[in-house]
Amino acid sequence: MIRIEQIISSYKAYVPDADIVPLQKAYILAGRLLGGDGPVAIQEHLEVARVLIELKLDLESVVAGMLYSTIKNNRANYGELASQIGEPTAKLVDSLDHFQPAGLGVESRDALALSMRAMVDAAAKDPRVIFVILAIRLVRLRSWSGLTNKKVKNFAAETLELFAPLAERLGLNHQKIELEDLSFAILYPEEFASISRFLVSKQLDHQSALERTQRIIEKILQAHGINARFYHRIKHCFSIYTKAQKYQVSYEDVHDLLGLRVIVDETELAYHALGLVHGRFTPVQGRFKDYIAFPKANGYQSIHTAVVNDEGQGFEIQIRTAEMHHIAEIGVAAHWSYKLAGTNRAAEKKRSMPWLDELSKSLTITSDPKESLEIFTRELYSDLVYAFSPKGRIHRLPLGATVLDFAYAVHTQLGHHCRGAKIDGQVVPIHHRIKHGDQVMILTEDSEHPTPAWLGYANTNRALSSIRSELRKTENQEALKLGKDIFSEQMARIGLKGEDYLSSVEFGKFLKYKKYKSDEAFLIDLGFGNCSVNELKVFLIGQADSKSWTFSKKIMQTFGRKAEGVVILGLEDQQFKLAKCCNPLKGDDILGVMIQGEGVSIHQTDCKNLRGIDPKRLVDASWDFGKEERTQVRLLLHFDQDIKTHFQIMKILVSAKVRILECHHRLVENKSTEEINIEVASLDQFAKILKRLNGLNQVTARRLFEPETPAQS
């Protein structure tokens, strides 16, 4: 059982002259607010505070850990906390209120994505939020060890997927290891037990091998005047399991099962020591990593190499300075320690976690929860590559970044118009992968602009978010143009100008009723096929008692006429019947209502039975009086190589009975692009076709006003 005296003593161990009154107040407040849940709840909060103290965090963080759930569970309000523990600490506790811990009430991936997004938003303002959240998760996993219910398993699975990588991203390696092993034990108890038995059975052998290798290295270094401290490392259970699974080897044969950390006084001595180690043992090819010259995003610096000793035993050797070792132990938490209390937090955040601001900006661009989770996960799992601009400026990018990523890292507009790059005198395409030390000069063309294919070339959150944002902007512009064309076409058929009706009182009432913020928003929806002019007709029918019918009488007339019987646009083969309630006669203005299992029921547009009908069930219908003039439009499609996808596209076009006038297909980087010139009955029909095409998996369809590329057969 943890006592407040232990918390105070542990904190004063690294802040001897600390003012302990806030800790005492927090403990009394926790007892009053959490006492109803019993001593276990208070112990959990004290345990969280102890984890934060192990990171040598400031007093505000420790107090927030002791009171983290008080606002969330409505035990106290912000004002009460602020008066007791101060406004800065209360703000930190309040930030935790907006984050719903994953696995605890989070029932879907969408909800999980929103929860992680809330955490990033809070951490962008105060990164200490993340340290507290990780501490809470660690303490809960410790207390849940041995439990196997669904809630606990979900909690453990999310920890492995998101929170352990997050701890690593922050340089909290010891927390990452414990989070992984605790989660691994819950999810795979048999495998965890098997590896644990293996480590116990080999403990003496492993310790002996580490000590022998240490003595050899120590002797060599001392002979060259290098003083060093050594730490032994044996790979943890989850890491052993993943390596054994990846390389299909036994636990004993995992190549870096054992490791030595060599701590020297200066950076130059680290490289000297590396040369001596390689001179004595056999280096493993491809296993050298210089994180001193090229630090990780969390500030981690060290030399990593793998060697084989005289007995054929593989070892990983890590060489770094004492300062680098300190950062390696507690990561970016070193930038948020008690020593920095009262300093400029904003400047410290920018220096210690620049990626957090980039991540927050990327998340603000998208509203799609799935995309948010993808962005967050990509950031967690990225390693770094360093490249240079022609002026020598260093750009840090995730491993696997392309020329396109580099361009967007420099400037968004540079990315939008990127056509390639010149690297070491050679011109390379936008999908060329950047390597360490590359000097990159971006090549641009004003005519270049983002296409859906670019999403397959980019890897960074900044590039992907910028491309998606530009594509949405382009799609919205095209949808707006198409929506205006559809609206103008239908207005022209009844002798009205679309622009006139858009400014009418009646249309304003319709926009307010449908909750559109502007006529532009309605026209964009119309262009995307998300709504229909039928909805306007139904609204006007519902307003039948209105005295102002200047436009209404005209707009409720049918838009488009054909030859014999009834024409239902886009559903030409559909069975129909004339409704008995209003008994429409040829020449009356009509609308169709989809009826499941029966086809389409044809009504007069002013039929009272149309009131209250779901607009999605309404379809355009007209009497067929003669040949109708058809419209030519150009369609641009991007889709995968699967022949089934192409068949689904053709099936939609055939069912709509459009006439294909011209078709050009090309394949770029395993992505199909098709430009099709088709003839449709109306632009309204074309909007519905677009909606169906965009509903297909892996398909992006839009109207093309000008050919995107020279025609190729």
N, C-alpha and C positions, 0 to 999 in steps of 0.2 A: 504494500500500500504506500502510495506517495503522499508525503505531507508537505504543506506549504513551506515549512522550514527547509526542506530539501530543495524546493524550487528556488527559494531566496538564496540559499547557500551556493547552489550551482550557478546562479546568475552572478553573484558577487565574486565567484572564482575568476571570471574574466572581466568584471567591472567592479573592482574593489570598493570604489567610492560611490557606488550606485545608490540612488534614492529608492528605497524599497517600499515606500508608502503606496505607490500605484499597485504593486503586487499584492500587498496586504488588502487594499480596497477591493481589488478584483476578486480575491479569494472570498472575502465576506459577501460580495455581491453574487458570486457564483453559488455560494451556499444558500443564499436567500432565494435566488431565481431557479436553481436546479435541484434544490433539496427535495422537492416533491417527487422527483424521479429516483430518489434513493442515492446512496453513497457511490454506486457504480457510475452514475452520470458525472458526478463531480470528479471521480478518479479519471474518467476518460478525458475530461477537459484539462486536468493537471498533467496527464500523460502527453497530450498535445503540446502543452507549454514546455514540457521537458524536451521533446523532440526539437522544438524551435530553439531552445537554449543550446542544444548540441550543435546547432548551426551558428551559434554565437550571434544571433539576431538581436535587434534593438529592443528596448523595453516595450514599445508600442506593439510590436509583433507578438511578444510573449503574452502580454495582457490580452490581446485579441484572441490568442489561442485558448486562453482560460475562459473566455466568454463567447466563443464563436457561434453558439446556437441560440443565444438569448433573444436576439431580435427575430430570427427565423421562426422560432416557435412561439412568438407573441408573448414571451415572458416579460419583455421590457420593450420600451420604445426608444427611438433614437435620442430624443431629448433627455430622457432619464439617464441613459448611458453617458451622454456627453457631459452632463452635470457631475457624474460620479468619477469618470475616468479621463475626461478631456475630449474635446472635439476630434482631434486627429485620430485617436484610437477608436472612438465611436464610429468614425467614417470607415475605418478598416473593417470593423465588425459588420457595419451596415452593408459593405460591399459583398460580404459572404452571404448575405440574405438573398441576393439576386441569383445565386448559383445553386441549382438543384443537384445534389450529388448523384452521379450516375449510379444506376443499380438500385437506387432508393426511390421508387415511384416513377422512374423513367422507363416507360414501357415500349418505346419504339426508337428506331434509329433517328427519326426526325426530332423526337424529344431530346435524345442524347445530343444531337447536333446543336439544338438551341441552347442546351445547358452548357456545352463547351464554349459556345459563342458568348454566352453571358460571362463565363469565366475570363475569356480573353478581353472582353470589353472592360471588366473590372480591373484586370491585371494591367491593361494599357494605362490606366490611371494610377495604379499602385501595384507594382509587381509582387509586393509582399503577400498579396492575396494568394498567389500560387503556392508559396511556401506553406501557408497555413492549410490550404486545401490538401496538399500532399501529406502534411503531418496528420491531418484528420484521417485520411485514407489509410495511412500506415498503422495508426493506432487501432482502427477498426479491424483491419486484417489480422493484426496480432490477437485481438480479443476473439475473433471468429475462427481462429485456427481449429480445425477438426470438424467444423460445421459443413454440411453439404446440401443445404436446401437451395431452392432455385434462386432466391434473392442473393444469397451469398455467392453462388456460382456466377451469376450475372455481374456482380460487383467485381469478382476476381477476373473475369474475362475482360471487362472494360479496363481494369488496371493493367493487364498485360498489353492490351491493344493501344491504350492512350496514355495512361498516367506513368507507367514505368519509363516509356520513351520520353515523356515530358521531363521526368526527373533527370534522365540522362542528358536531355537537351539543355538543362540548367546546370549540368556538371555535378549533380548530386549523386555521384556514383554509388555511394554506400546505401542511399535510399532506394535507388533503382534496383540494386541487387536484392535487398530485403523485400521490396514490393514484388519482384519477379518470383522469388522463392516461396513467399507466403501464398501468392496466387497460384503458382504451379502446384503446391501441395494440396490446395483445395480442388483444383480442376483435374489433376492427374495424381491422385494419392498413391497409386501403386508404383508408378514410374518414379515419383519423388522418393518413396521408401527404398526402392531398388538402388537409386543413385546414392542415397544417404548411407546405405549399408556398404556400398562399394567404397565410398570415401573413408568410412570408419575402418574398414578392413585394410585399406592402403595407407592409413594415416602415418604410420611409422616410416614406411618406405618413402612416401612423398616428402616427409620432413627431412629424412636423411639425405635424399637426393638434392633438395634445396640447400641444405647446409654445406654439402660437398662443393656444389657449384658456386655458392657464395664465397667459400674460402679461396677457391681458385681465382675468381675475379678480384676479390679483395687484395690478394697477394700481388696480382699484376698491377692494379691501380696504385698500391702503396709504393711499388718499385719505381713508379713514374711520378711520385710525389702528389698523387691525387687522393685526398681524404674523402670517404664516402660513407653514407649510412645505407643500410639495406632493409628492405621489407619483403617478406614472403607473401606470395599470392597463390591460392589454389582456386581454380575456377568454381563458381557456385553451381548449384544443382540445375537450375533452368538453363544456364549457358551450356553446361555439359550436354544436357538433353538435346538442345537445338543443334549444336555442332555435330553430335553423334547422328542425329536424324538427317542433317544436311549432307554429310559426307558418307553416310552409311557405314560407320565404323563403331567399334566397341567403345565403351567409356574410357578404357585404359589407353586407347589409341587416339583420343582427341589430341591434336598436335600441340595446343597451347594450354594443356591442363594445368601445368605448373608455370609460375612466373616469379621473377625477381624485379623489384623496383630499386634502382640505384640513384641515390640523392647526392648530388655534388654541389660545390659552392658557386660555380659560375657556368654560364652558357657555353663558353669555349671549352671548358673541361668536359661538358656533356659529349661534345663531338669527339674530343680526344679519347674519352672512355669508350665510345662506340667503336673507334678504330682498334683499340686494344682488345675489346671483346671479340670483334670479327677476326682479329689476328690469331686469337687463341681457339675459338670454336668455329664450327662450320655454319655459315649463315644459310638460312632457308631462302631460296630465291623468291622474289615477289612479296616478301613479308615485311619489308622495311617501309616505315612511314615516319616522315619528319613533320610532326605537329608543332615543333618549335618555329620552323620557318613558315609553316602554314597552319596556324592555330585553328582549332574547331570553333564553331560559332559561339559556343559558351565560354570561350577564352582558354580552354584546355590546351596546355603546351607540354609536349614530351616527345622523346624519340622512342619509337617502338621497333623492335627487331626480333626475329625468331632465330634461334640457333639450335644445333644438336651437340650435346656434350660427348665426352669420350665413350660413354656407355650406350650411345644411340638414343638417349632420352632427349625429347624436344622440350625447349623452354622458350617462354617469351620474356624478353628483357626490356624494361622501360627505364629510360635514363632522363633525369630532369633536375632542375635546381630546387632548393628548398621553397622558394616563393612559388614556383610552378606546382610543387607538390601540395602546398596549402590550397591553391586554387583547385587542384584536382580532387582534393578531399571534400571541399564544401561548395565548389563551383561558384556561380554568380552570387550565391548568398554572401560571399566574402565582400561583395560591393554594398551589402545592405546590413552590415554589422553595426554593433553598438557604437563603433568609432565614428560612424557617419551621422549620428543623431544630430539633427539641426542643420545639416548641409542641404544643398540644392538637390532635392529628390528628382526633379525632372531631368537635370543634367546627368545625374547618376544613372537613371533609367536608360537614357539615350546611349550612355557609354557602355553599360553592362549588358543590355538586352536590346540592341537595335532591331533585331528580328521581330520583336514583339509589336512594335509600331507598324512594321510592314505587314505582319499577319493581321493586325486589327484593320488596317486600310483595305486589305484584300477581302476581308469578311464583310466590310460595309458595302462592297460593290454588288454582292449577290444576296438574294432573298431566299434562295433555294437551300433548304436544310441539308440535302444530300451533298450539294456542292460545298457548303460550309464545312462539313465533316471531312470531305476530301481535301480541302485546302489545309485544314488543321493537321490532318494525318501526314500530308506531304511535308509540311514544315517540320514535324517531329522526326521523320525518318531521313532527313536530308543530311548528307555530309558536304564538305566544301571543296571547291576548286578555285584557284586564284588566277585571274587573268588581268591584263593591263590594257589601258587605252593608249592611243598613239602618243599622248602627252605624259604617259607614265603613271596615270592614276590607277590604283589597285581596285578591282571589283571582285567581291567575294560572292560566288554563286554556288548553288548545290551541285554535287557531283552528277554528271549527266546533262548539265545545262548546255543549251545550244546557242548558236549565233543570235537567234531570235530573242532568247532570254537575255543575252548580253545587251542587245539593243534596247530592250525595255528597261533594263537596269540603269542605263545611261539617261534615257528620257522617253516618255510615253510616245511622243510624236515621232521620235527616231524609230521606235519599234513599229508604229503604224505604217511607215513607209520603207521599212527594211526590205532589201532584195537580196542580201547576201553580205559577205564580209571579205576583207583581205587579211589573211593570217600568214605572217612570215613571207609576204610577197605573193602568196597564192590566193586566188579568188575561190571562195567556198560558198555553198548554198546556205539558206537560213536554217536548215536542219542539221548542219555540221556541229558535232559535239566539241565543246571547249575543253582544252587540256591545261594542266598546271603550267603557268609561265607563258601562255600564248599572249602575243600582242595583237589586239583585234581592232581593225578599222572598219566600221560599219559602212556599207554602201547602200544608198537610198535612191528611190525613184518616186516622184510625186504621184505617179499613177498607181503605185502599189498601195494596197489597203488590206486589212485583215479579211480572211475567208475562213469558213469552218475547218478547212484542212489545216490551218495554222494551229488549231487546238491539239493536233497530233504532233506538232513540232516543238511546242513550248513545254517547259517543265517547272518553271518557277511560278509561285503564286501571283507575283506581280504581273508577269507576262500573261498568264492565263486569265486573270481577272480583267486586265486591260483589253484583251482580245474579245472576251465574252461581252464586256460592256460596249465595245465598239460595234460588235455584231448585233447586239440588241438595239442599239441606236439606229443602225442601218435598216434592220428589220422593221423597226417602228416607223421610220421614214417611208419605207416602201409600203408598209401596211396602211399608213395615212394616205398616201397617194392613191392606192388601190381603193381604200374606203371612200375617198372623195369621188373617184371615178364611178364606183357602184352607185353612190347616193345621187350624183349628178345625172347618171344614166336613167335611174328610176324616176327622178323628178322631171326630167325632160320628156318622158313618155306621157306625162299628164300636163305638160305645158307650163311647168314651173322651173325656176332656177334654184338649184340646190342651195346656193349661198343665201338666197332670200329666206328659205324655210329655216335654215340654221339659225337665223336671227329672230325667228318668230317667237311669240309668247308661248304658243302651244308646245313648240319644240323645247323651250326652256323648262316647261313643266315636266315634259317627258324625261329630260336629263336629270332633273331633281328626283323624280320618281324612281329612276333606275340607278341613282347614286353615282352618276358620272360627274366628274369634276369639271369637265369642259366638253364642247362639241368635238374637239380634237380626240379626246379619249374615246368617245363613241365611234368616231370614224376609224381609229386604229383598231378597235375591236371588230368593227365591220370588215376591215381589210384582212384581219387574221381569220375571219370566219367564226369568231366567238359570239356574234350576235347577228341579227337579221332585221331588215326593215319591217318584217312581220311583227316584231315586238312593238314597233311604233304604231302599227295598225291596230293591234290589240289594245294598246293604251288608249288610242283615240276612240275605239268602240266603248271602252269603259267610261269615257268622258262624254257619252252620247247626249247627256242632258245639258251639256254646255251650250251657251248661246253663240259662242264664237266658233263658227265652222268655215271660216274663209278658206283655210288650207285643208282642214280635216276631210271635207267632202271629196276633195280632189285626191288627196293622198291615199284614201281608202279604196281608190279604184285599183284594178289589177295592173301590174307592171309586166307587160309582155304578152303577146297573143300569138296563137298558132292556128292549125287547120280544122280538124274534125274532132269532136268529143272534147276531152279535157287534157291539157298538158301540165304535168307536174315536174318542174325543173329538177334534174338530177335523179329523178325516180320514174323515168319514162315507162318502165315495165311494170310499175306498181299497179295493183288492182284498186279501183276506186268505185265509190257509189255516191249518188246525190242524197244529201241529208233530207229527211222528211220534215224536219222541224221548220225549215225555211223554203224548201222546194226550189232551189235555184234554177233559173231558166237561162238558156244560152244568151249571152249578152249582159247578164248580171255580173257585178263585181264579186269575185269569189276568193276563198282561202281554203286550203286543205288541212285536215286534222288527222295525224297518224293515230290509228287505233290498232293495238296489238292483236294480231291474228286475223284482222279483217282488211287491212290495207289503209286507204285514205278516204275520209269522209269529206265531201265537198259542201261548203256552206257559203251563203252570202256573207260579204264582209261585215254587214251590220246585224248579223244574226245574234240574238241575245245569248244563245248557248255558247258563244265564243268567249264571253266574259269569264275571267278566272281560269281560262285554259293556260297550262304551262307553255310559254312561248317556244320551248324546245320541240314541242309536238307539232307546231305549225309549219307548213310548207307552202311555198309559192305555187299557185295554181292559176291557170287561165284557160279560156276557151280557145280552141284551135280554129282560127279564121282563115289562115292562109300561111304561105311561106314566111318564115321569120328570118331576119338578117342576123347572121352569126358574127362573132367577134374573134379576131386573132389575138392571141397573147403568147408571150414567150415564158417558158417555165425553166427554172434552174434547180437542179437536184444534186445533192451531195449524199452519198450513201456508201455502205461497205461493199465488199466484193461478192458477198453471198448471192448466189443466183436466185435464192428464194426471195430476197429483198426486192430484186428487180422484177420478179414475177408478181409480187404484191403491188408494186407501183403500177405495172401494166394492167393489173386486174381492176384497180381503182379507175384508171382512165377509160378502160373498156366499159365498165358499169355505168360511167357517166355519159357514154356515147359521144365522146369528143372525137374530133377528127385530127389525126397527127399529120402535120404538113411537112415537118423537117425534124431530124434528130441527129445530134452529134454527141458521141461518147468518148471520154478519155479517162485514162487511169494514171493517177499521180500518187506515189508513195502508198500503194495498196488502198487508195481511196478512189471511188468512182465519182466522176462528175459528168452530168448529162444536161445538155441544153435541148429543150424540145419546144418546137413551135406548134401550138395546137389551136383548134377552132372550137369555141364554146358558144353556148346559147346566150349567155349573158355574163357579165362580170360577177354578178351574184353567185352564179353557178361556179365560176372559177374560184371564188373565195371558199366555197364549200369543199371543192376538190383540194385546195391547199390545206384546209383543216384536216381532212382525212389523210393526206400524204404526211403531214407533220406528226400525225398520231402514230405513224409506224416507227418501230424501234430502229435506231441508227440512220434515220432519214431526216434531212433538212431540205425543205422546199420553199422557194420564194419566187415572186414574179421578177423577171429580168426585163428591164426597159431597153437596155442596149446589150449587144453580144459581149460576153465577158472576155472572150478570147477569139482570135481568128478561127473561123470555122475549120474543123478538121474532121475528116471522115474516119 
